[in-house]
């Protein structure tokens, strides 16, 4: 899938001449999108601590999504060096099969010092991918701490990826990422970690049961899965698809709030860097 390749660097560019062209493009795309009834794609944010297995899980989930005949965009955010400003952008190499799939587009982006696990133009690039016809946009954040929740200003649906041994009932009750999670994926549900994963699922289920629901009638499910063995990857997709079909009014309302928040964030960044 190479349709978006020529324009995606333009949307991400910080050069003044490119920003003017990008804004014209995005204005046209926004007008096209506003004429539609409801979202044409679902934007899924994947967050979690370093080592949770997000990239491996995205590859397996992405291949499953593509096998359903859907077009997939993956925006992988990589940390930038504080000293040089450079980024390795290595997430794409960990999604070797997915990045070669004809129905997938994998785009790594540097944070460039932006906090919260995202890049400056992630929201615009996400909207761009949806507007040109992708059915699902997966956004992989930089490995996050408990209180870094910027992904909620971009995604319709937030998947929190945790490995076994991540914590207990108290950890699950902490403020932050758990409050914005729409689904929790307990990764590495392999032969060596099955018991630890099952215990963590019980603890997380207990915490989420007593957490205030973000959407009426939706309690975030906790799903045991394994990226290495491909266990329950289909359940992750079915949960995302169910949310997209049943929660359209919630998604539309959330996007309206996101647009306002992102407008102020973008304006503040321009002022700070003027």
Residue pairs with C-beta under 8 A, 6 or more apart in sequence:
1 71
1 73
1 101
1 102
1 103
1 104
1 105
2 105
3 105
3 132
3 133
4 73
4 105
4 107
4 128
4 129
4 132
4 134
5 105
7 25
7 128
7 132
8 107
8 125
8 128
8 129
10 18
10 21
10 22
10 25
11 22
11 25
11 26
11 121
11 124
11 125
11 128
12 109
12 119
12 121
12 124
12 125
13 19
13 22
14 112
14 120
22 124
25 128
26 124
26 127
26 128
29 127
29 128
29 131
29 132
30 127
32 131
33 40
33 127
33 130
33 131
38 248
38 251
38 252
39 130
39 156
39 244
39 248
39 251
39 252
39 255
40 130
40 133
40 135
41 129
41 130
41 134
41 135
41 136
41 137
42 135
42 136
42 137
42 156
42 157
42 240
42 241
42 243
42 244
42 251
43 126
43 130
43 137
43 139
43 154
43 155
43 156
43 157
44 136
44 137
44 138
44 139
44 155
44 156
44 157
44 158
44 159
44 240
45 139
45 141
45 151
45 152
45 154
45 155
45 157
45 158
45 159
46 54
46 57
46 58
46 138
46 139
46 140
46 141
46 159
46 161
47 54
47 117
47 141
47 144
47 148
47 151
47 158
47 159
47 160
47 161
47 177
48 54
48 143
48 144
48 160
48 161
48 162
48 163
48 177
49 143
49 144
49 145
49 162
49 163
49 166
50 143
51 143
51 163
52 143
52 161
52 162
52 163
52 166
52 187
53 161
53 163
53 187
53 188
53 227
54 140
54 141
54 143
54 161
55 76
55 91
55 94
55 95
55 140
56 94
56 187
56 227
56 228
57 161
57 185
57 187
57 225
57 227
57 233
57 236
58 74
58 76
58 95
58 98
58 138
58 140
59 94
59 95
59 96
59 97
59 98
59 227
60 227
60 230
60 233
61 138
61 233
61 236
61 237
62 72
62 74
62 95
62 98
62 101
62 104
62 138
63 97
63 98
63 101
64 233
64 234
64 237
65 72
65 135
65 136
65 237
66 72
66 98
66 101
66 103
66 104
68 237
69 103
70 103
70 135
70 136
71 103
71 104
71 133
71 134
71 135
71 136
72 98
72 101
72 103
72 104
72 105
72 134
72 135
72 136
72 137
72 138
73 104
73 105
73 106
73 107
73 129
73 134
73 136
73 137
73 138
74 95
74 98
74 104
74 105
74 106
74 107
74 137
74 138
74 139
74 140
75 107
75 109
75 122
75 125
75 126
75 129
75 137
75 138
75 139
75 140
76 89
76 91
76 92
76 95
76 106
76 107
76 108
76 109
76 140
77 108
77 109
77 110
77 111
77 117
77 118
77 119
77 122
77 139
77 140
77 141
77 142
78 87
78 88
78 89
78 90
78 91
78 108
78 109
78 110
78 111
78 142
79 87
79 110
79 111
79 142
80 86
80 87
80 110
80 111
80 112
80 113
81 87
82 113
85 112
85 113
86 110
87 108
87 110
87 111
89 108
89 109
89 110
90 108
91 106
91 108
91 140
92 99
92 106
92 108
95 106
98 104
98 106
99 106
105 129
105 134
107 125
109 119
109 121
109 122
109 125
110 119
111 117
111 118
111 119
111 142
112 119
112 120
114 120
115 148
115 150
116 148
116 149
116 150
116 151
117 141
117 142
117 143
117 144
117 148
117 150
117 151
118 139
118 141
118 142
118 150
118 151
118 154
119 125
120 269
122 139
122 154
123 153
123 154
123 258
123 262
126 137
126 139
126 154
129 137
130 137
136 240
139 151
139 154
139 155
141 148
141 150
141 151
144 151
144 177
145 176
146 174
146 175
146 176
146 177
146 178
147 175
147 176
147 177
148 176
148 177
149 176
149 177
149 179
149 180
151 158
151 180
152 158
152 180
153 258
153 261
153 262
153 265
154 258
154 262
156 243
156 244
156 251
156 254
156 255
157 182
157 183
157 240
157 243
157 244
158 180
158 181
158 182
158 183
159 181
159 182
159 183
159 184
159 185
159 236
159 240
160 177
160 178
160 181
160 183
160 184
160 185
161 184
161 185
161 187
162 184
162 185
162 186
162 187
162 200
162 204
163 186
163 187
163 188
163 193
164 186
164 188
164 189
164 193
164 196
164 197
164 200
165 196
165 200
166 200
167 200
167 203
168 200
168 203
169 203
169 206
169 207
171 203
172 178
172 203
172 204
172 206
172 207
172 208
173 207
173 210
173 211
178 184
178 207
178 208
178 211
179 211
179 214
180 214
181 220
182 214
182 218
182 220
182 243
183 220
183 221
183 222
183 223
183 236
183 239
183 240
183 243
184 204
184 208
184 220
184 221
184 222
184 223
185 223
185 225
185 236
186 197
186 200
186 201
186 204
186 222
186 223
186 224
186 225
187 225
187 226
187 227
188 197
188 226
188 227
188 228
189 197
189 224
189 225
189 226
189 229
189 231
189 232
190 226
190 228
190 229
190 231
197 224
198 224
201 222
201 224
204 222
205 222
208 219
208 220
208 222
209 219
213 219
215 247
215 250
218 243
218 247
221 239
223 232
223 235
223 236
223 239
224 231
224 232
225 231
225 232
225 233
225 235
225 236
226 232
227 233
244 251
